[in-house]
Amino acid sequence: MSFKIPVYRPSLTGNEKNYVNDCIDSTWISSKGKYIGLFEDAFAKYVGVQYAASVCNGTVALHLALLALGIGEGDEVIVPTLTYIASVNAIVYTGATPVFVDSEIDTWQISIADVKKKITNKTKAIMAVHLYGHPCDMDGLQKISKEHGVFLIEDCAEAIGSKYNNQYVGTFGDIATFSFFGNKTITTGEGGMVVTNDQTLHDRAMHFKGQGLAKHRQYWHDVVGYNYRMTNICAAIGLAQLERVESLLQEKSKIANAYLKNIVHPDISFQKATGQVHHSYWMFSILTKNNSQRDRLRQELEKNEIETRPLFYPVHTMPMYSQKYQKHLVAEDLGWRGINLPSYPGLTEDEIYFICSIINGFQ
């Protein structure tokens, strides 16, 4: 079904066409070309890190980060169960075991108390996922990682532009990843980035992402590597998008504030910015009273040609990860009640008011 108001559409009104045409004219359309370096350098500068390695999507960015850290069979990685499946699958790709933890009820982010309970002598890393653009409690996570000597990974796929204590996410852990899928705040179509302040980790990521090619010997491969490289065309789009990132984030904030102001249904609550954070509102998300109300509200919005998405279902409830029975009460409650509303740049005030009027009038 096509929707008059989709849940998301990218904004491609800057230099995207100019830069892509430049790639085509130059014939550099694969994983070589000037836009790769330009995009990596500009992205590292924007986030505030020393190194950035572009990759072909956000999932392989996570896999690459784990590989760079040496995560493998016999290791455990703590991860929130309320996340997109890629966060967990990437752990499994390495042979390591994901250890699920619950969410904080106010921010929906990884539960610090549950992380403390799940640390074992096999724990090698904690993966913080800045869900829907709200930062995790990075002070708490940094403290735990230092006390136990484990790595801290930031999955920033949904959180470009988000800040914790006035510092961009992606700069708190040992290594961090971003996604540039078509529904992200900035997009390359498909694409991702691995960022770090550790030169060794960056060198390892670069080595693995390029088929394990030795640095000083042509066509000599000294590790089992992967073809995780971004194309010059994707990087060209990414650079054009990054030039407009602040205006895109401002539009996101404006949309979120309009929803917060105009949704007044007594059964609806929100994922609000909590604490010393800047919430980038990748998606604007609401909670209904219960699962039945959530499904009926989504149907009502669909009748009016408004697309929505459910919140992510907790990963521990999915067939391949549910062999061991677990309960994560907060994550399950959020996952069954949540809705993502349309929140793309270009969404008009009239469209927002229309969406809000349907929600407010819902019985």
N, C-alpha and C positions, 0 to 999 in steps of 0.2 A: 504494500500500500504506500502511495506517495502522500506526504503530509504537506499542508499549507505552511505549517510551522514545524520544521524538523527539530530534533533535539540538538543537532549541531550541523554547522556547515563552515568550512574554512573561509577566511577573508584573504583574498589574493589580489589586493588592489595597489600593491607597491611595485617594486622592481622585479617581481618574479618573472614576468615574461621577458623583460630585457636581459636578465642574467641567463635565463634558460636559452634564449636565442643566441647569446654570446657563446655558450657551450656548444651549441649546434654548429655555429659558424666556425668555431675553432676546431671542431671534430673531437674534442676531448669530452666524451660523454660517459665514460666508465669511471673507474676508481682512481684515475689520474686527472690532474687539472688544477688550475689555480684556486677554484672555489672551495676545494677540500680544505686547504690550509687557511684560507681566509675565514671560512666558517668556524673552524676549530679555534683559531686565535681569537676571533670576535666573541665566541661563546665563552671561552675561558675567561676573557676579560670581563664580560658581563656578569658571570656568576661570582668571579673573584677567586679563581683557582689558577694554579700554574700550568696545568696540563689538561688537554681535552683530546679524546680520540673519537672520531666519528665512526659510526657503524650503521648497518643496513636496517635495523629496527630496534625497538626498545627491549624486546625479549632477549636478543643476543647481547645487548649491552649488559644486562644482568648476568648472563652466562659468562661473558668475558670478564666482568668484575670478579666473579667467584673464582674463575680460572687464575686470574692474576694474583689472587690471594692464596692460591694453592689449596682451595677447598676441594675435598674429594671423598672417596669411600671411607666410611667409618666416622666421618665428621657429622656434627649436628649444627644446623643453622636455625636460630629462633626467628620466626616470621609471624606476623599477624594473620589470623585466619580470615579476617575481613579485608580482602584485597583482591585485585585482579589475578587470575589464575597464573599469569606469567611469572609473578614473583616466586611462586612455589615451584612451578615446573622447572625454572632455571636451576634451582637448588638440586632437584632430582637429576637433571642432565649431568651434573658433576659426579653423581653417585653418592652424594651426601643425603642426610635425612632431614626433612623439614620438621621442626618442632613448633606446633601451633600455640599461639597465645591469644588471649581475649583482647577486647577493646576498652578504652576509656569511655564512660557513658556520656561525658559532656563534649569531648572533641572528636570521638569516634576513632581515635588513633590508638596505636599499640599500647597495651596496658603495662605500665612500669612494674606494678606489683606482681603481675603474672610472669613477666620476664624474669624477675628475681627468683621465682619459684621453679622455673624451667631450666636454669643454668645447671649443667653437669660437667664432668671432666671431659666429655666429648664435644662440648660446645666450642665451636671455632669462630662463630660470627653471629651477630644480631643484625637482622635486616629491618630497618625502619622504613615504613611506607607512608609517605605524606599524602594520606588518602583524600581525594577530591580537592586538593590544594591547601588543606589545613596542615601546618607543621606538627610533627610529633614533639614530645617533650625531650628536646635534645640534651638539656642539662642532665636529666635523669639517665638517659641512655649512655651519654659519655661517661658518667660516673660508674655505671655498671660495667661498661666495656673495659675501663681502666682498672677497676678493682679485680676483675676476673681475667684480665689479659686476653680478651677476645676482640676480634675485629668488629668494626661498626660500618655497615653498608647502608647507604641512603638510596632508596628507590624514589626518585623524584619525577617519575613519569608524568604525574598529574600536577606537578607543583612548580613549574618554572615561574619565577617571580615571587614565590612565597618566601617570607622571612620569619626567623625566630630570633628574638632579641635584636632586631634590626640587622640581622646577618642572613644572607641568602641561604636557603637549604641547598644541600650539595657540598657544603664547605665544612661540615661538622665531623663527618666520618673519615675513615681511611680511604674510602672510594665511594663514588656516587654515580648514578645513571639517570638518564633522561630519555624520554620518548618523543618522537615528532610525527606520530601517526596523524591521519587527516583530521581527527577530532580533538587534537591537543591545541593548547593556546598558541603555540607556533608549530608549523608543520613543514615537513619535507615530502609529504605523501606517505612514505614509509621511511623511518630513520631513527637513529638514537645517538647518544653520546655517553662516553665514560669519562668522568673527570676525577682528578686527584691532585694533591700537592706533593705526592711521593713520586720521584722520578723513576725509581725501580718498578713501582706498580705500573706506571705509564709505559715504560719500555716493555714490560711483560705483556700488557694489553696490546700494544702495537705489534708485538711479535706474534702472538696468538691469532690476531684478527687477520693477518696477511699470509695465511697458509703456513705459518711457522718458518718463513723465509729467513735465512741467516743474513745478518746485517752487512757483512763484508765479503760475501761469496755468492755470485750470481747463480740462481736456480739451485742453490743448496739449502735443503730444509732440515733443521736439526731438532724440531719437535713436531708432534702431530698438531697441526694448526687448523684454522677454520677460515672460510671465505666470508668474513663479516664486514667487508668494506662498504662504505657509502659511495654512491656514484657522484660524479661532479655535478650532474644535473640536480640531484637531490640537495647537494650542498649549496648550489646556486639559489634554489628556492628557500633553503634555510637561512641563508645570509640575508635575503630580501625580507623574510619574515622577522628576523632578529632586529633589523633596522626599525621595525614598527612595534617591537614588543611592548614598549611602555604604553602606547596608545591602545593596544589590544587589551592590556591588563586594566587600563582605566575603563574601557568599555565593560569588561567583566565585572568590575567593582560597581559600576553604575547599574548594571542589570541586577546584581545581587541586592543592592540597596533598594531598588524598586520593588523587588519581590518581598523583601523584609518589611517594607512599609505598607504594602498593599494586600498581602495575604493576612486575613484576620479571622480565619476559621478557627473555632475553639479546639478542634482536634488536631490541628497541624502545628508541628514544631520544626525547628531548623538546625542545621549545622552552622552555628555562629562562630565567629572568631573568638577564641577564648585565651586569655593571657596576653603576654607581650609578643604578639604574632601579627604578621600580615597574611591574611587568607587570600589566595589568588583566585578562589572560586572557579577552578577548572570546570566543574559542574555545580549548578545550584541544586541542592538536595533538600528534600523535606521528609518528615516522618508523619505517617498517619497514625490513627489510634491502634489499628491492628492490621493483620494481613488481608482480611476480607475487605476492609475499607480501602486499603491500598489498591487492590485489584479492581474494585468497582470504580474508584476515582480514575485510574488509568483508562478504563473502558470509556468513561464519560469524556475524558479529554480526547481520546481517539475518535469518538463520534464527532467531535468538533475539529477534527483534522489536526490535532496537536500531538506530536510524538513525545513519548516519555520513555525512560528506561528504569528498570528496577535497580536498587542498590546491588552491589555484588553479593552473591550468595556466599556465605562462609565456606572456605575451601575444604575444611574438614568434613563437610556434609556431602561432598561430591564422591561418586562411586570409587574412584581410584585412590582416594585418601580417607575413606571412611571405614576401612577394615577394622581399625582400632577405635572402639566407641569412645567419644569425647563429648563433653559439653562445654561450650563457651557462650554463656547465657547472654551477655551484652551483645556480642557480635551476631548471634542468632536473632535476637530481638530487633537489632538495627536492620539486618539483612532482609527480614520478612516484612518490614514496615516502610522501607525507604523508596523514594522516587527521585530520579533526576529529571529536572524540568529543562526546557529549551534555554540555552544560555550562550548563544553564539554572537560574536560581534556583528552588528547590523540588525539585531532584534529590536524592533521599534517599541516605543512607549505604549502605543495603542495595542500592539500584540501582547505585551506584558500585562496590561490592564485587562485584556480579553481573557488571558489565561487565569489571572487572579479572580476574575468575576465568576468563572466556572468553578474554581476551587472553593471560593467563599459561598457559593450557592449550593454546593454539593451536600446532599443529605445522607 
